[in-house]
Amino acid sequence: MAKRISQETFDEVVKENIEDFELSDLEALNDAISQFDKQGVDLSNIDRTGGVGRQEMLDAIDRLGSLIKTIDSTSEGLVEVLENISQMCFMNDTDISKVLAQRNQVLMQEMPGVNHLHSLMDKYTILEQTVLTKVLELLNKLSKANIEMRDFFEPGGSKRVSVILSSVVDRVTTKGDTAVYPLLISTLTLAQTTSKSENNKVSLFKAGVPDLIVKLLQWLGGISADAPDTTVFNISADTDIADATKWSESQTTALKNACLLLRELCVATDPRKDMSCAYENGRYFLKQPKVPQTLMVLSSRFRGYPTVASAALQAARCLVNTEEGVRMLSLHGALQLPRAILIWEDASVSLMRSAIALMRNLCADDIRKDKMVSDGTMDILIAAMNQEKCSSDASLMEHGFACLAAMTLRSPSNSQRIIDTGVAIDMIVRNMRRYKDKQSLQRQCCLAVRNIAARSPDVRQILLDAGVEDVLREAGRLQAVVDEAYGALRDLNCEVHYVKVNEEGKLEPMYEHFGATKSKLNFNPSYGEADDLGQRVVDEARAPFALDDDESDLEHTHGDCCAGDADVVQKQPFSD
């Protein structure tokens, strides 16, 4: 963890530079920054502008605190001061350092800015909806811009969000109150942003947010509580026309945000944590009645509401991480849905990306991946990936190549089907050249080539003629792709040496794998039976370090340096 200092410490150093060393204001500020940088101090939480705009923000925070004390009688002026703080933190100013400094004034724990915003959430029952919406929007902006703001959200922040969300969901689902949609959307968005931190993800889940999401999705999506979970949902071109239910713009946005919140709770997004509750959260949603069915119903309306469908597909993908998840989603149309989206001419890139990402997880199941090959879904996928609007999106192409890699794994017949398309291999080579710096995409391409070549020796020459050797060797220069590129080249019978990329980006030879050797083995294999095999092994045993003839009578006395001194070379074999 980087070292941190307080604003007071930084200001004292600047003041000392001015008073004791007679530096100008700018020289004193730059010298203080330089000193702390050399000491490895993280100054991201420090106002380094010399106090420009600081008093303005402090006055706004004090004004907010004064208004909170009178909130029981009136909330007049709250919207104005909240908008003022928001403008200072996110205004379009060329002096970005001033904007960051003013944000830090709100985020500093010794300052009451964040506490004021949280105390306003506690007063949700008496606060006007427009004011509460402004509070949530400001908290969301601050949390999105600064990870420390998300960390400071606890303790208590997730509980406050859960209480507000519960109240709003109840008004929507019980009373049909459409006036609260802006507040509902702001609450869902704030929960989604803060759940990017693992501690908040855990707290939101414990506070009951998942149950509120399920209730909201089923009500807004029109899923009846009496509908059986085993109902197979068939995707058809007339789905949107046959469904008379129409969603308003606010309802559409609320559905999209609810799906994205579900997804965020089921994805490990905090790299600072080694463990995450995301997997267990996904299993919880999967076991809730009609959740897979609800997500597929929402996704099936992609022609009328593509943004909702895209978000629902992303949420559904997080549930397809076990065999049970694959089975349950497939029961409600998960295999047919991507095909229907890919053949729709007006499908957006984001919608197609979400559909192919779902396919990627479904392909982990051998039965489902073979079905998607046999029913023509794979051919449709390759045709879509060959379109420029798709090939220009690196994330979409990565998901597509991951599907091909999974389909060809341990399946020579599927590999032959891909070769027979006549365009798939050229597409792999073309995109590996196009996205040389996309390590994840390069890795999936290498896996696809390797899986095709490993069990289909007859097509190896076709791969080589298409130019895969050159792009594989180029991919092998990427640190995260070297193993896959090496494996693909080896299975293509190309001469290859196992190398590593050093810190300067240059290639260095690696040590040979255990058991591998360039020279001829010094023994011949024998398959005959031998009664004295044990004794022969003992007779032929060699010490770990062979001695030269002139070193055979050297004496060695064990000392303190034997175990750990790297400068001492032990030449005599270890003995009892």
Stockholm file with secondary structure:
# STOCKHOLM 1.0

chainA/1-576         MAKRISQETFDEVVKENIEDFELSDLEALNDAISQFDKQGVDLSNIDRTGGVGRQEMLDAIDRLGSLIKTIDSTSEGLVEVLENISQMCFMNDTDISKVLAQRNQVLMQEMPGVNHLHSLMDKYTILEQTVLTKVLELLNKLSKANIEMRDFFEPGGSKRVSVILSSVVDRVTTKGDTAVYPLLISTLTLAQTTSKSENNKVSLFKAGVPDLIVKLLQWLGGISADAPDTTVFNISADTDIADATKWSESQTTALKNACLLLRELCVATDPRKDMSCAYENGRYFLKQPKVPQTLMVLSSRFRGYPTVASAALQAARCLVNTEEGVRMLSLHGALQLPRAILIWEDASVSLMRSAIALMRNLCADDIRKDKMVSDGTMDILIAAMNQEKCSSDASLMEHGFACLAAMTLRSPSNSQRIIDTGVAIDMIVRNMRRYKDKQSLQRQCCLAVRNIAARSPDVRQILLDAGVEDVLREAGRLQAVVDEAYGALRDLNCEVHYVKVNEEGKLEPMYEHFGATKSKLNFNPSYGEADDLGQRVVDEARAPFALDDDESDLEHTHGDCCAGDADVVQKQPFSD
#=GR chainA/1-576 SS CCBCCCHHHHHHHHHHHHHHHCCCHHHHHHHHHHHHHHTTBCCTTSCCSSSTTHHHHHHHHHHHHHHHHTTTTCCTTHHHHHHHHHHHHHCCCSCHHHHHHHHHHHHCTTSSHHHHHHHHHHTTTTSCHHHHHHHHHHHHHHHHHCHHHHHTTTTTHHHHHHHHHHHHHHHHHHHCCGGGHHHHHHHHHHHHHHTTSHHHHHHHHHTTHHHHHHHHHHHHTTCCTTSCTTCCCCCCTTHHHHCCCCCCHHHHHHHHHHHHHHHHHTSCCCTTCSCCSHHHHHHHHHHSTTHHHHHHHHHHTTTTCHHHHHHHHHHHHHHCSSHHHHHHHHHTTTTHHHHHHHTCTTCCHHHHHHHHHHHHHHTTSHHHHHHHHHTTHHHHHHHHHTSHHHHTCHHHHHHHHHHHHHHHTTCHHHHHHHHHTSSHHHHHHHHHHHTTTCHHHHHHHHHHHHHHHHSCGGGHHHHHHTTHHHHHHHHTTSTTTHHHHHHHHHHTTCCCCCEEECTTSCEEECCCCTTCCSSCCSSCCCCSCCTTHHHHHHHHCCCSSCCCGGGTTCCCCCCTTTTTCTTCCCCSCCCC
#=GC SS_cons         CCBCCCHHHHHHHHHHHHHHHCCCHHHHHHHHHHHHHHTTBCCTTSCCSSSTTHHHHHHHHHHHHHHHHTTTTCCTTHHHHHHHHHHHHHCCCSCHHHHHHHHHHHHCTTSSHHHHHHHHHHTTTTSCHHHHHHHHHHHHHHHHHCHHHHHTTTTTHHHHHHHHHHHHHHHHHHHCCGGGHHHHHHHHHHHHHHTTSHHHHHHHHHTTHHHHHHHHHHHHTTCCTTSCTTCCCCCCTTHHHHCCCCCCHHHHHHHHHHHHHHHHHTSCCCTTCSCCSHHHHHHHHHHSTTHHHHHHHHHHTTTTCHHHHHHHHHHHHHHCSSHHHHHHHHHTTTTHHHHHHHTCTTCCHHHHHHHHHHHHHHTTSHHHHHHHHHTTHHHHHHHHHTSHHHHTCHHHHHHHHHHHHHHHTTCHHHHHHHHHTSSHHHHHHHHHHHTTTCHHHHHHHHHHHHHHHHSCGGGHHHHHHTTHHHHHHHHTTSTTTHHHHHHHHHHTTCCCCCEEECTTSCEEECCCCTTCCSSCCSSCCCCSCCTTHHHHHHHHCCCSSCCCGGGTTCCCCCCTTTTTCTTCCCCSCCCC
//
